[in-house]
Amino acid sequence: TKKVITWIGAYQSESGNSVEIMRKGFGKYFFNGTAVSGTAEIAVVKGYIYGSKKNAQLTSEDCNLSIVFEDKYLFITGGENCGGAGLTFQGKYFRE
């Protein structure tokens, strides 16, 4: 199966969150995300992601996310209150 290499790039959500997926060595992919809320709180989540061509998981100390890749979009679920109350990475992300 193809790995998440096709996911590499920067993504933005309508709510202002940003996500970048980078290759970090052979077969390793890294998630770097910033979530914002209306109260100007900011959460940064970093961690390695593992998965297949369509689905991946990120598990870090503070946050667990499920990521689905479709066409040029990322759909992220889970991760409520990552880094603080009211901060979430949930949503649809567009490739920048």
N, C-alpha and C positions, 0 to 999 in steps of 0.2 A: 504494500500500500504506500502511496505517496504520503510523505509527512507534511507538516504544516508549512513547508517552505513556500507554498503559494500564498501564504498569509502575510509574508514579510511586507512591512510597510507601516505607514501612519494612518490612523483613523480618527474621526471626530464624530461625536454625537450631537444631536440637536440641542441638548441641554448644556453643551460646552465641555463635556468630558473629552479627554483625548487618550488614545492608546497607541503605542508603537510596539510592533513585534519585530524582533531582530534575531538574526542567526548568531549564536555564540558557540562556535566550535562545531565539530561534525555531529550532526543529529540532535543538536541542542538549540532550543528556541526560547527566547526571553521576552517576557511581557513587562512593559513599563507603562503604567497608566496613571492618569491624574483625574480625580473626580472633584467637582465643585458643587456647591449648593448656593441657594439664594442668600444665605447668611455669610457668604465669603469664606466658608470653611473649605479646606483643601485636604484631600487624602491622596497619598501617593502609594501605589502598590506595585511592587516589583517581584518577579519570580519566574522560574522556569515553567513552561507549559509543555504538556505531553498530550499526544493524541494522534488522530489520523487525518485524512484529507478534509473531512467535514467537521469533526468534533474534537475539542480539546478541553483539558482541565488545567486550572491553575490552583495550586494549594500553597499558601504562604502562611506565615505566623498569624496574620491578622485577617486573612481573606481567602475564601474559596469561591472560584468562579467557574461556570460552565460557558464555553465559547463555541458557537456554531458559525461556520463560514459558508456563505452562500453568495455566489457571483462576486460582487464587489463589496459585500456587506459583512459585518460581524454582528452577531446577535449574542449579547451577554446576559446571563441570568445568574442569580445567586449574588452573594457579596453584599447583602444589605448591611448597612452601618460599617462598611470598610473604613477604618480610620476615624470614625466619629458618627454621632447620631445624625441621621438624615442624609448621609453620604452613600451613594450607591453607584455602581458601574452598570446596572441593568439598563438595557436599551439596545437600539439599533445604531450601528456605527457605519459611517460612510468612509471609503478610502479617500484620503486627501490627495 
